[in-house]
Amino acid sequence: MAAGAVVVSAMGATAVFLLFCSPVLGFPAGYFSGDSASCGYKSCPATRPSMLNVHLVPHTHDDVGWLKTVDQYYYGDRNNIQHAGVQYILDSVVEQLQLDPARRFIYVETGFFYRWWKQQNSATQRVVTQLVNEGRLEFINGGWCMSDEATTHYSAVIDQMTLGLRFLNDTFGACGRPRVAWHIDPFGHAREHASLFAQMGYDGLFFGRLDYQDKARRIKDKDMEMVWRASASLLPPAADLFTGVLPNGYNPPPGFCWDQLCNDPPIRDDPDLEDYNVDSVVKNFLEIANNQASMYKTNHIIMTMGSDFQYENANMWYKNLDKLIRYVNAQQSKGSQVNLLYSTPSCYLQELHRANLSWSVKTDDFFPYADGPHDFWTGYFTSRPALKRYERLTNSLLQVCNQLEVLGGPESRRGPHGEGDSETLRRAMAVAQHHDAVSGTEKQHVANDYAKRLATGWAHCEPLVSNALTTLSGSENQQTYCLNLNISVCPVSEGQNKFSLTVYNPLSRSVSWAVRLPVNGSRYSVSDPSGRAVESQVIPVSKETRRIREDKGYAVNELVFQVEAPPVGFRTYGISLVPNSPAPAGPSPVAPPFIENQYLRVTFDPETGLVSSLTNLETKQKVQLKQNFYWYNASVGNSDSSQASGAYIFRPNSSTPLLVNSAAKIQVVQNSLVQEVQQQFSPWVSQVVRLYRESRHLELEWTVGPIPVEDSCGKEVITRLDTSISSSGLFYTDSNGREMLERLKDYRPTWDLKQSEPVAGNYYPINSRLYIKDKENQLTVVTDRSQGASSLQSGSLEIMLHRRLLRDDWRGVGEPLSEPGDNNEGLVVRGRLLLLLTPPATAADAHRPLSEEMVLQPLLALQAAQLHPNPQLEFSGLQAALPPAVHLLTMSQWDQDSMLLRLEHQFEAKESETHSQTVTINLQKLFSTLEVVGVSEMNLAANQWKDDMERFDWKTSTGEQPLPRAPTDPSPWEVTLKPMEIRTFLLRTQRRWPIPRTARQG
């Protein structure tokens, strides 16, 4: 495809429209073009090749919520908590930049800038546009927020980056496109984030936080800058990203902070006045600059001149920086070899590239992060587990909303169920990716605000989803979406004797899903769209579920049946009460020797009621498996000598966790569809070991809370699985839900670790799964949210589920992590772990799709009224299911006539003999109700034509040459995906109406 071309099919012919015809896809000419004459790298100031060039980068770091809510931060409200007002920062910076064309400023958090921009008059907007076009105000990173890297899922990261970068493109064109990723505050750094940044077209990444031992080694070896090879599957340099560690976190050098929030003395340069300090300031600065230069390889160094919410009075900063530059550079006439200049991270990066050096290669990640011997930031991997789950659930809802907006057309945004939009939820989800949001490191009132925003976003999506389902099905019945089914609450199924259930599947392949609906009858008939009976069972609601739901629902039973839904589509089931039926049998108090279906057998210890082994009946594999619950007694520390556990830090006061109970009280439910062993370990810990008839995985549904603290002990609750697998200290965790990374206890690949915290220092983030294996067996655990996990003994896995702590950990949040829950007695959390036992060679064939199903779950819509006559009870938005290796990552409306499509190869290279192969998809044969008439490929962030994406090439110490990007597509309409590749397209589509009659059920 020609550079910048849009391929369009018209009346059976194919034509190519060049970029100036891009209004075909709704874009102004030049929207995605390269640098203008004066922005980007062309705007960088001159440097002095023979001197040490110090790049001074004025910046502010504006958290999108932390100690205050995002609104409070923007407006400068509640300054009794923290003095911070983002609107005033931007006001002040824009004013000061106009006073001197040499001044520079970078801005990062597009979510804040978007708010500010909307409030400006046209004159201010013109001024800001000029500053951007001249490179004096430069956007760096450019996402809606600066996302967390440990607890975010890659799909949500891509979405929030796309949202922010699109606004910058819409507003400023190519000059608004950032060249550098800037993750100065996240608490450790994920390899997958680097891979995504590379695929988005970034030339480099700079971050501030690095493990103290790693940093010491890198300083000694002058290895603070490197090439991060961020994928084991994508051929270099596709996922290579130049990465630099900033010397002072993201703060100024000591003594050089001139914000109104700082206490450092200003430059007093009147020699007639007392306290004249120019000479001492210059001397001190030159010492700092030369010392910093000794840590880096080139004659260029970077200094971050700013910090949290600084530049509210930008005059203080710029007035002193102007003086610093003037007086330090004046020393050049006296032989000084130091040159100061206003700069940006991209200008600094350009100079590193011009140096044409070879750089070391890093292939692992930067977890876990510690800033001292007993200060491992591994607690936040689990902090606020309910918010982490809600964020993951809402991500699934957003994808459903996006898809149905495309499939339902304009009628979805305004129809019989009211007006709806996806943008509100998209922005709420983007804010939730912030490194003090889903991470769980915010104050409680801020966590509440994040959850409220997600709920409000879904409230905006609900009518859109209902309107789309009405358009596709022909039924205008009111839809009810029950999001509390995990505690058996759903008003429609609880109160109606006859209702219907529509199951929408956002995956690009058919799914089979076990549905559990709270009911008050004893027997029901269930029918599929063809009128065929679907087997169902009714079981009593468990005692534990009744305890935690309190008065939110009143169902006494649960209706259980298996549903199927087509790819990117729905299927509707009819459900009717069978009157005068006997009550379902109650649970048995006797532990069975085993439960099994055709795929798995799970045995139990008759004395303790605990799981004792797991067998894969298909492959004839068996492992000993003991699973139980424990808690670490959290260190309370003190401000003088000892680190406490808190929202960020995990620090147990012993390496041996305490057992909740060595045995469990048992209740057993068994019928033809599901077998459950309900285990009660204590008043605040319980679990259901569940095996459905058609399932190849074992489900563990755990419930923890309220965690008792009457004994003055903070508790960090884990579940541990001890097996007979000989894992030899190795275990494997996912990176943001994508590629897997090998971990080894008490080991770091890039330095000799001195382990000082044998538990916390071996914890890693998991977003979707982890596993252990030996030559014969692999046990994979798939999770429903981000959590912290480890393997501290051979054959053992432990996952932290919940935390309740009594002390702050002195990292800024200023309050203990003790979530109150609904009744102020402590938070109750429920979640699921799915266990797979497979041969290692075929494990990915099972855990990849299972994890995908956990992330993107079917949406259940219930209708109490009778169905509309002759409705469409079954629909698929695809002509056929996509191949198992391909995941439909993004399908969302871009503008009136075009949609954004991302297709992903979800397997790693060499991970699966069956699926780690290239796959080709024909875009014109993709959708059932949409005809694709135009296609243009974008970079991953959809802010640049793919053919226009040019990145810096970097020489590496490994010596290999970058591989040319060879075209692999058989035709413009056929897309070839290699393992772990994501491809992004803007599609121009036309609707095929009406929906084909063959898809209707009447």
Long-range contacts (C-beta under 8 A, 24 or more apart in sequence): 1-937, 1-947, 1-967, 1-969, 1-972, 2-947, 3-945, 3-947, 3-948, 4-32, 4-33, 4-945, 4-947, 4-948, 5-936, 5-947, 6-934, 6-935, 6-936, 6-988, 7-934, 7-935, 7-936, 7-972, 7-973, 8-933, 8-934, 8-988, 9-924, 9-932, 9-933, 9-934, 9-973, 10-933, 14-972, 17-934, 19-945, 24-934, 24-988, 25-895, 25-897, 25-898, 25-934, 25-936, 25-986, 25-988, 26-894, 26-895, 26-896, 26-897, 26-898, 30-173, 30-174, 31-169, 31-173, 31-174, 32-169, 32-174, 32-938, 32-943, 32-944, 32-945, 32-948, 33-173, 33-174, 33-948, 34-174, 34-948, 34-950, 35-174, 35-175, 36-133, 36-173, 36-174, 36-175, 38-133, 38-134, 38-135, 39-132, 39-133, 39-134, 39-135, 39-138, 39-174, 39-175, 40-135, 40-174, 40-175, 40-177, 40-179, 40-346, 41-179, 41-346, 41-347, 41-350, 42-135, 43-134, 43-135, 43-136, 43-138, 43-347, 44-135, 44-343, 44-344, 44-346, 44-347, 44-350, 45-102, 45-341, 45-342, 45-343, 45-347, 47-300, 47-339, 47-341, 47-351, 48-339, 49-299, 50-337, 51-299, 51-332, 51-337, 51-338, 51-339, 52-289, 52-290, 52-293, 52-299, 52-300, 52-301, 52-337, 52-338, 52-339, 53-299, 53-300, 53-301, 53-339, 53-341, 53-351, 54-289, 54-301, 54-302, 54-303, 54-328, 54-338, 54-339, 54-340, 54-341, 55-300, 55-301, 55-302, 55-303, 55-341, 55-343, 55-344, 55-347, 55-348, 55-351, 56-303, 56-305, 56-321, 56-324, 56-325, 56-340, 56-341, 56-342, 56-343, 57-104, 57-106, 57-302, 57-303, 57-304, 57-305, 57-306, 57-343, 57-344, 57-345, 57-348, 58-93, 58-103, 58-104, 58-105, 58-106, 58-305, 58-306, 58-311, 58-317, 58-318, 58-321, 58-342, 59-105, 59-106, 59-107, 59-108, 59-140, 59-250, 59-304, 59-305, 59-306, 60-89, 60-93, 60-107, 60-306, 60-307, 60-308, 60-309, 60-310, 60-311, 61-108, 61-146, 61-184, 61-185, 61-250, 61-306, 61-307, 61-308, 61-309, 61-310, 62-86, 62-89, 62-108, 62-109, 62-112, 62-308, 62-309, 63-185, 63-308, 63-309, 63-434, 63-435, 63-436, 64-109, 64-111, 64-112, 64-144, 64-145, 64-146, 64-431, 64-434, 64-436, 64-437, 65-431, 65-434, 65-436, 65-437, 65-442, 65-446, 65-449, 65-450, 66-436, 66-441, 66-442, 66-443, 66-446, 66-812, 66-813, 67-442, 67-443, 67-446, 67-812, 67-813, 67-814, 68-443, 68-446, 69-445, 69-446, 69-449, 70-111, 70-112, 70-431, 70-449, 71-449, 73-112, 73-309, 74-112, 74-115, 74-116, 81-443, 82-309, 83-261, 83-309, 83-312, 84-308, 84-309, 84-312, 85-309, 85-312, 86-112, 86-115, 86-116, 86-309, 87-115, 87-116, 87-119, 88-312, 89-309, 89-310, 89-311, 89-312, 89-314, 90-116, 92-311, 92-312, 92-313, 92-314, 92-315, 93-137, 93-311, 93-314, 94-124, 94-127, 94-128, 94-131, 94-137, 95-314, 96-314, 96-315, 96-317, 96-318, 97-131, 97-136, 97-137, 98-127, 98-131, 99-318, 100-318, 100-322, 101-134, 101-136, 102-342, 103-136, 103-318, 103-342, 104-135, 104-136, 104-137, 104-138, 104-342, 104-343, 104-344, 105-136, 105-137, 105-138, 105-311, 105-314, 106-137, 106-138, 106-139, 106-140, 106-182, 106-344, 106-345, 107-137, 107-138, 107-139, 107-140, 108-139, 108-140, 108-141, 108-142, 108-146, 108-182, 109-143, 109-144, 109-145, 109-146, 110-139, 110-142, 110-143, 110-144, 110-145, 110-163, 110-164, 110-165, 110-167, 110-168, 111-144, 111-145, 111-164, 111-427, 111-430, 111-431, 113-139, 114-144, 114-164, 114-167, 117-171, 129-171, 129-172, 132-172, 132-175, 132-176, 133-172, 133-175, 135-175, 135-344, 138-178, 138-344, 138-346, 139-168, 139-172, 139-176, 139-177, 139-178, 140-178, 140-180, 140-181, 140-182, 140-344, 140-345, 140-346, 141-178, 141-180, 141-181, 141-182, 141-183, 142-168, 142-176, 142-177, 142-178, 143-430, 143-433, 144-427, 144-430, 144-431, 144-433, 145-430, 145-431, 145-433, 145-434, 145-435, 145-437, 146-182, 146-183, 146-184, 146-185, 146-186, 146-434, 146-435, 147-186, 147-193, 147-433, 147-434, 147-435, 148-186, 148-187, 148-433, 148-434, 148-435, 148-436, 148-437, 148-438, 148-439, 149-183, 149-186, 149-188, 149-189, 149-190, 149-193, 149-435, 149-736, 150-186, 150-187, 150-188, 150-190, 150-367, 150-380, 150-381, 150-439, 150-765, 150-786, 151-380, 151-381, 151-388, 151-438, 151-439, 151-440, 151-765, 151-767, 151-786, 152-433, 152-438, 152-736, 152-767, 152-786, 153-392, 153-395, 153-736, 153-737, 153-767, 153-768, 153-786, 153-855, 154-192, 154-196, 154-736, 154-737, 154-738, 154-767, 155-395, 155-399, 155-737, 155-855, 155-889, 155-890, 156-391, 156-395, 156-429, 156-432, 156-433, 157-193, 157-196, 157-433, 157-736, 158-196, 158-889, 158-890, 158-902, 158-940, 158-941, 159-398, 159-426, 159-429, 159-430, 159-890, 160-429, 160-430, 160-433, 161-196, 161-200, 161-941, 162-900, 162-941, 162-942, 162-943, 163-426, 163-427, 163-430, 164-430, 165-200, 165-941, 165-942, 165-943, 166-942, 166-943, 168-943, 169-943, 177-201, 177-943, 177-944, 178-202, 178-346, 179-203, 179-204, 179-346, 179-349, 180-204, 180-205, 180-206, 180-344, 180-345, 180-346, 180-349, 181-205, 181-206, 181-241, 182-206, 182-207, 182-345, 183-207, 183-208, 184-208, 184-209, 184-246, 184-249, 184-250, 184-304, 185-209, 185-250, 185-435, 186-435, 187-369, 187-377, 187-380, 187-435, 187-439, 187-441, 187-648, 188-365, 188-366, 188-367, 188-368, 188-369, 188-377, 188-765, 189-365, 189-366, 189-367, 190-365, 190-366, 190-367, 190-735, 190-736, 190-765, 191-228, 191-230, 191-231, 191-363, 191-364, 191-365, 191-735, 191-739, 191-741, 192-230, 192-735, 192-736, 192-737, 192-738, 192-739, 193-230, 193-736, 194-228, 194-230, 194-239, 194-241, 194-243, 195-230, 195-231, 195-234, 195-239, 195-241, 195-738, 195-739, 196-736, 196-940, 197-241, 198-230, 198-237, 198-238, 198-239, 198-240, 198-241, 198-951, 199-238, 199-239, 199-939, 199-940, 199-982, 200-939, 200-940, 200-941, 200-943, 201-939, 201-940, 201-941, 201-943, 201-944, 201-949, 201-951, 202-241, 202-951, 203-242, 203-346, 203-349, 203-353, 203-951, 203-952, 204-241, 204-242, 204-243, 204-244, 204-345, 204-346, 204-349, 204-352, 204-952, 205-241, 205-242, 205-243, 205-244, 206-243, 206-244, 206-245, 206-246, 206-302, 206-345, 207-243, 207-244, 207-245, 207-246, 207-366, 208-245, 208-246, 208-248, 208-249, 208-250, 208-304, 209-249, 209-369, 209-371, 210-245, 210-366, 210-369, 211-366, 211-368, 211-369, 211-370, 211-371, 211-748, 212-370, 212-371, 212-372, 213-370, 213-748, 213-751, 213-753, 213-754, 214-366, 214-748, 214-750, 214-751, 215-245, 217-750, 217-751, 217-752, 218-245, 218-295, 219-295, 222-294, 222-295, 222-296, 222-297, 223-360, 224-295, 224-296, 225-296, 225-297, 225-352, 225-359, 226-359, 226-360, 226-361, 226-362, 227-359, 227-360, 227-361, 227-362, 227-954, 227-956, 228-361, 228-362, 229-361, 229-362, 229-363, 231-739, 231-980, 232-363, 232-739, 232-908, 232-909, 233-739, 233-908, 233-909, 233-978, 233-979, 233-980, 234-978, 234-980, 234-981, 235-963, 236-960, 236-962, 236-963, 237-951, 237-953, 237-954, 237-962, 237-963, 238-965, 240-954, 240-956, 242-349, 242-352, 242-353, 242-359, 242-952, 242-954, 243-362, 244-302, 244-349, 244-352, 246-302, 246-304, 247-292, 247-295, 247-301, 247-302, 247-303, 248-303, 248-304, 249-304, 250-304, 250-306, 250-307, 251-304, 251-307, 252-303, 252-304, 252-305, 252-306, 252-307, 253-285, 253-288, 253-292, 253-303, 254-288, 255-284, 256-285, 256-288, 256-305, 256-324, 257-307, 258-316, 258-317, 258-319, 258-320, 258-321, 259-306, 259-307, 259-310, 259-311, 259-312, 259-313, 259-316, 259-317, 260-312, 260-313, 260-316, 261-307, 261-309, 261-310, 262-310, 266-316, 266-319, 266-320, 267-320, 267-323, 267-324, 267-327, 269-323, 269-327, 278-323, 278-327, 281-324, 281-327, 282-327, 282-328, 282-331, 285-324, 285-328, 286-328, 286-331, 286-336, 286-338, 289-338, 290-338, 297-355, 297-357, 298-351, 298-352, 298-355, 298-357, 300-348, 300-351, 300-352, 300-355, 302-343, 302-345, 302-348, 349-952, 353-952, 353-954, 356-955, 357-955, 358-955, 358-956, 358-957, 358-959, 359-954, 359-955, 359-956, 359-957, 360-956, 360-957, 361-956, 361-957, 361-958, 362-750, 363-749, 364-741, 364-748, 364-749, 364-750, 365-735, 365-741, 367-764, 367-765, 368-760, 368-761, 368-762, 368-763, 368-764, 370-757, 370-761, 372-643, 373-754, 373-756, 373-757, 374-642, 374-643, 374-651, 374-756, 374-757, 375-643, 375-649, 375-651, 376-649, 376-650, 376-651, 376-757, 376-760, 376-761, 376-763, 377-648, 377-649, 377-650, 377-811, 378-649, 378-650, 378-760, 378-761, 378-763, 378-764, 378-788, 379-645, 379-646, 379-647, 379-648, 379-649, 379-650, 379-651, 379-716, 379-760, 379-788, 379-803, 379-809, 379-817, 380-439, 380-440, 380-441, 380-647, 380-648, 381-650, 381-763, 381-764, 381-765, 381-766, 381-786, 381-787, 381-788, 381-789, 381-800, 382-440, 382-716, 382-786, 382-787, 382-788, 382-800, 382-801, 382-802, 382-803, 383-439, 383-440, 383-441, 383-647, 383-648, 383-803, 383-817, 384-440, 384-447, 384-817, 384-819, 385-440, 385-785, 385-787, 385-801, 385-802, 385-803, 385-829, 385-831, 386-819, 386-827, 386-829, 387-438, 387-440, 387-447, 387-450, 387-451, 388-438, 388-440, 388-785, 388-786, 388-787, 389-784, 389-785, 389-829, 389-831, 390-451, 390-454, 391-429, 391-432, 391-437, 391-438, 391-450, 391-454, 391-785, 392-784, 392-785, 392-786, 392-855, 393-483, 393-857, 394-425, 394-428, 394-429, 394-432, 394-454, 394-457, 394-458, 395-429, 395-855, 396-506, 396-855, 396-856, 396-857, 396-859, 397-425, 397-458, 397-461, 397-859, 398-422, 398-425, 398-426, 398-429, 398-457, 398-461, 399-506, 399-856, 399-890, 399-891, 400-465, 400-504, 400-506, 400-859, 401-425, 401-461, 401-464, 401-465, 402-426, 402-890, 402-891, 402-892, 402-893, 403-506, 403-568, 403-877, 403-891, 403-892, 404-464, 404-465, 404-468, 404-469, 404-504, 405-464, 405-468, 405-892, 405-893, 406-877, 406-891, 406-892, 406-893, 406-899, 406-930, 407-468, 407-472, 407-568, 407-877, 407-929, 407-930, 408-464, 408-467, 408-468, 408-469, 408-471, 408-472, 409-468, 409-471, 409-991, 410-896, 411-467, 411-468, 411-470, 411-471, 412-464, 412-465, 412-467, 412-468, 412-471, 413-464, 413-467, 414-467, 415-463, 415-466, 415-467, 415-470, 415-471, 416-466, 416-467, 416-470, 416-476, 417-462, 417-463, 417-466, 417-467, 417-470, 417-478, 417-479, 418-463, 418-467, 419-463, 420-460, 420-461, 420-462, 420-463, 420-464, 420-465, 420-466, 420-467, 421-460, 421-461, 421-464, 422-460, 422-461, 422-464, 422-892, 422-893, 423-460, 424-456, 424-457, 424-460, 424-461, 425-454, 425-457, 425-458, 425-460, 425-461, 426-457, 427-457, 428-453, 428-454, 428-456, 428-457, 429-454, 429-457, 438-786, 440-647, 440-817, 441-647, 441-648, 441-811, 441-813, 442-647, 442-813, 443-813, 443-814, 443-815, 444-815, 444-819, 444-820, 447-819, 458-483, 465-859, 465-861, 466-861, 469-502, 469-504, 469-570, 469-861, 472-570, 472-872, 472-875, 472-995, 473-502, 473-570, 473-572, 473-868, 473-871, 473-872, 473-873, 473-875, 474-868, 474-870, 474-871, 474-872, 475-863, 475-867, 475-868, 475-871, 476-868, 477-863, 477-864, 477-865, 477-866, 477-867, 477-868, 478-863, 478-864, 478-865, 479-861, 479-862, 479-863, 480-861, 480-862, 480-863, 480-864, 481-859, 481-860, 481-861, 481-862, 482-517, 482-860, 482-862, 484-549, 484-552, 484-553, 485-516, 485-517, 485-518, 485-860, 486-830, 487-545, 487-548, 487-549, 487-552, 487-553, 487-830, 488-516, 488-518, 488-541, 488-545, 488-549, 488-553, 488-555, 488-558, 489-518, 489-549, 489-552, 489-553, 489-555, 490-517, 490-518, 490-553, 490-555, 490-862, 491-553, 492-862, 492-863, 492-864, 493-517, 493-518, 493-519, 493-555, 493-559, 493-575, 493-862, 494-518, 494-519, 494-520, 494-553, 494-554, 494-555, 495-520, 495-864, 496-864, 497-521, 497-576, 497-577, 497-579, 498-574, 498-575, 498-576, 498-577, 498-866, 499-575, 499-862, 499-863, 499-864, 500-572, 500-573, 500-574, 500-575, 500-862, 500-863, 500-867, 501-563, 501-572, 501-573, 501-575, 501-860, 501-861, 501-862, 501-863, 502-570, 502-571, 502-572, 502-573, 502-860, 502-861, 502-862, 502-863, 503-563, 503-565, 503-570, 503-571, 503-572, 503-573, 503-858, 503-859, 503-860, 503-861, 504-565, 504-569, 504-570, 504-858, 504-859, 504-860, 504-861, 505-565, 505-566, 505-567, 505-568, 505-569, 505-570, 505-858, 506-568, 506-856, 506-858, 506-859, 506-888, 507-567, 507-568, 507-852, 507-853, 507-856, 507-887, 507-888, 508-567, 508-568, 508-878, 508-881, 508-882, 508-886, 508-887, 508-888, 509-567, 509-849, 509-881, 509-882, 509-884, 510-564, 510-565, 510-566, 510-567, 510-881, 511-564, 511-565, 511-853, 511-858, 512-562, 512-563, 512-564, 512-694, 513-562, 513-563, 513-564, 513-565, 513-853, 513-857, 513-858, 514-560, 514-561, 514-562, 514-563, 514-673, 514-674, 514-692, 514-695, 515-559, 515-560, 515-561, 515-562, 515-563, 515-860, 516-558, 516-559, 516-560, 517-558, 517-559, 517-575, 517-862, 518-553, 518-555, 518-557, 518-558, 518-559, 519-555, 519-557, 519-558, 519-559, 519-577, 520-554, 520-555, 520-556, 520-557, 521-557, 521-559, 521-577, 521-578, 521-579, 521-581, 522-557, 522-578, 522-581, 522-582, 522-583, 522-584, 523-577, 523-578, 523-581, 523-582, 524-559, 524-575, 524-576, 524-577, 524-578, 525-575, 525-576, 525-578, 526-559, 526-561, 526-573, 526-574, 526-575, 527-573, 527-574, 527-575, 528-571, 528-573, 529-571, 529-572, 529-573, 529-873, 529-874, 529-1001, 530-1001, 534-561, 534-562, 534-563, 534-573, 535-561, 535-562, 535-672, 535-673, 536-560, 536-561, 536-673, 537-561, 537-584, 537-671, 537-672, 537-673, 537-674, 538-584, 539-584, 539-669, 539-671, 539-674, 539-676, 540-584, 540-586, 540-587, 540-669, 542-587, 542-667, 542-678, 542-688, 543-667, 544-678, 544-680, 544-686, 544-703, 548-703, 548-828, 548-830, 550-822, 550-823, 557-584, 560-673, 560-674, 561-673, 562-673, 562-692, 562-693, 562-694, 563-858, 565-858, 566-874, 566-875, 566-876, 566-878, 566-881, 567-876, 567-877, 567-878, 567-880, 567-881, 567-882, 568-876, 568-877, 568-878, 568-888, 568-891, 569-874, 569-875, 569-876, 569-877, 569-878, 570-874, 570-875, 571-873, 571-874, 572-867, 572-871, 572-873, 572-874, 574-867, 587-667, 587-668, 587-669, 587-676, 587-678, 588-667, 588-668, 588-669, 588-670, 589-665, 589-666, 589-667, 589-668, 590-666, 590-668, 591-666, 591-668, 591-677, 592-668, 592-670, 592-677, 595-670, 595-675, 595-677, 595-689, 595-691, 596-675, 596-691, 597-675, 597-691, 597-692, 597-693, 597-694, 597-695, 599-695, 599-696, 600-691, 600-695, 600-696, 600-697, 600-698, 600-837, 602-689, 602-691, 602-698, 604-677, 607-663, 608-662, 608-663, 608-664, 609-663, 609-664, 609-665, 609-666, 609-677, 609-679, 610-663, 610-664, 610-679, 611-689, 614-698, 614-779, 614-835, 614-837, 615-837, 616-837, 616-838, 618-696, 619-838, 619-839, 621-776, 621-777, 621-837, 621-838, 621-839, 623-723, 623-724, 623-725, 623-777, 623-779, 623-837, 624-723, 624-724, 625-721, 625-722, 625-723, 625-724, 625-779, 626-721, 626-722, 626-723, 627-700, 627-719, 627-720, 627-721, 627-722, 628-659, 628-660, 628-661, 628-662, 628-681, 628-719, 628-720, 629-659, 629-660, 629-661, 629-681, 629-685, 629-687, 629-702, 629-704, 629-717, 629-718, 629-719, 629-720, 630-657, 630-658, 630-659, 630-660, 630-717, 630-718, 630-719, 630-720, 630-798, 631-657, 631-658, 631-660, 631-707, 631-715, 631-716, 631-717, 631-718, 632-657, 632-658, 632-715, 632-716, 632-718, 632-759, 633-658, 633-713, 633-714, 633-715, 634-713, 634-714, 634-715, 634-716, 634-803, 634-805, 634-806, 634-807, 636-714, 636-806, 636-807, 637-807, 637-809, 637-810, 639-810, 643-809, 643-810, 644-805, 644-807, 644-808, 644-809, 644-810, 645-714, 645-716, 645-803, 645-805, 645-807, 645-809, 646-805, 646-807, 646-808, 646-809, 646-810, 646-811, 646-813, 646-816, 646-817, 647-805, 647-808, 647-809, 647-811, 647-813, 647-817, 648-809, 648-811, 648-813, 649-760, 649-809, 649-811, 650-716, 650-759, 650-760, 650-763, 650-788, 650-800, 651-757, 651-760, 651-809, 652-716, 652-759, 652-760, 655-758, 655-759, 657-718, 657-720, 660-685, 660-717, 661-685, 684-708, 685-717, 696-836, 696-846, 697-782, 697-834, 697-835, 697-836, 697-846, 697-850, 698-834, 698-835, 699-832, 699-833, 699-834, 699-835, 700-832, 700-833, 700-834, 700-835, 701-830, 701-831, 701-832, 702-801, 702-830, 702-831, 702-832, 702-833, 703-828, 703-829, 703-830, 704-801, 704-802, 704-828, 704-829, 704-830, 705-802, 705-804, 705-821, 705-826, 705-827, 705-828, 705-829, 706-804, 706-821, 706-825, 706-826, 706-827, 706-828, 707-802, 707-803, 707-804, 707-826, 707-827, 708-826, 709-804, 709-806, 709-818, 709-826, 712-806, 713-806, 714-803, 714-804, 714-805, 714-806, 714-807, 714-816, 715-803, 715-804, 716-800, 716-802, 716-803, 716-805, 717-800, 717-801, 717-802, 717-803, 718-798, 718-799, 718-800, 718-801, 719-798, 719-799, 719-801, 719-833, 720-796, 720-797, 720-798, 720-799, 721-779, 721-781, 721-796, 721-797, 721-798, 721-835, 722-793, 722-795, 722-796, 723-772, 723-779, 723-795, 723-796, 723-797, 724-795, 725-772, 725-773, 725-774, 725-777, 725-778, 725-779, 725-794, 725-795, 726-774, 726-794, 726-795, 727-772, 727-773, 727-774, 727-791, 727-794, 727-795, 727-796, 728-774, 728-794, 729-791, 729-794, 730-772, 730-773, 730-791, 731-770, 731-771, 731-772, 731-790, 731-791, 731-797, 732-770, 732-771, 732-772, 732-773, 733-764, 733-765, 733-766, 733-769, 733-770, 733-789, 734-766, 734-767, 734-768, 734-769, 734-770, 734-851, 735-767, 736-767, 737-767, 737-768, 737-851, 737-855, 738-980, 739-908, 739-980, 740-769, 740-771, 740-908, 743-791, 745-790, 745-791, 745-792, 758-792, 759-790, 759-792, 762-790, 762-791, 762-792, 763-788, 763-789, 763-790, 763-800, 764-788, 764-789, 764-790, 765-789, 766-799, 768-851, 768-854, 768-855, 769-847, 769-851, 770-797, 770-799, 771-797, 771-843, 771-847, 772-796, 772-797, 773-840, 773-843, 774-840, 775-840, 776-839, 776-840, 777-837, 777-838, 777-839, 777-840, 778-836, 778-837, 778-838, 778-839, 778-840, 778-843, 779-835, 779-836, 779-837, 780-835, 780-836, 780-838, 780-843, 780-846, 780-847, 781-833, 781-834, 781-835, 781-836, 782-833, 782-834, 782-835, 782-836, 782-847, 782-850, 782-851, 782-854, 783-831, 783-832, 783-833, 783-854, 784-831, 784-832, 784-833, 784-854, 785-831, 799-833, 801-829, 801-831, 802-827, 802-829, 841-913, 842-912, 842-913, 842-914, 844-907, 844-908, 844-911, 844-912, 844-915, 844-916, 845-884, 845-912, 845-914, 845-915, 848-906, 848-907, 848-912, 848-915, 849-884, 852-887, 852-906, 870-1000, 870-1002, 871-1001, 871-1002, 872-995, 872-999, 872-1000, 872-1001, 873-1000, 873-1001, 874-999, 874-1001, 875-995, 875-999, 876-928, 876-999, 877-927, 877-928, 877-929, 877-930, 878-926, 878-927, 878-928, 879-925, 879-926, 879-927, 879-928, 880-925, 882-921, 883-919, 883-921, 884-914, 884-915, 885-915, 885-916, 885-917, 885-919, 885-977, 885-979, 886-919, 886-921, 886-977, 889-982, 890-984, 894-942, 894-986, 897-988, 897-989, 898-934, 898-986, 898-987, 898-988, 898-989, 899-930, 899-986, 899-987, 899-989, 900-942, 900-984, 900-985, 900-986, 900-987, 901-984, 901-985, 901-986, 901-987, 902-940, 902-982, 902-983, 902-984, 902-985, 903-975, 903-977, 903-982, 903-983, 903-985, 904-977, 904-981, 904-982, 904-983, 905-977, 905-978, 905-979, 905-980, 905-981, 905-982, 906-980, 907-979, 907-980, 908-979, 908-980, 909-978, 909-979, 909-980, 911-979, 916-979, 917-979, 918-968, 918-976, 918-977, 918-978, 918-979, 919-976, 919-977, 920-969, 920-970, 920-974, 920-975, 920-976, 920-977, 921-974, 921-975, 921-977, 922-973, 922-974, 922-975, 923-973, 923-974, 923-975, 923-985, 923-987, 924-973, 927-989, 928-992, 928-995, 928-996, 928-999, 929-991, 929-992, 929-993, 929-995, 930-989, 930-990, 930-991, 930-992, 931-989, 931-990, 931-991, 931-992, 932-973, 932-987, 932-988, 932-989, 933-988, 933-989, 933-990, 934-987, 934-988, 935-972, 935-973, 935-985, 935-986, 935-987, 935-988, 936-985, 936-986, 937-983, 937-984, 937-985, 938-984, 938-985, 938-986, 939-984, 940-982, 940-984, 941-984, 942-984, 942-986, 946-984
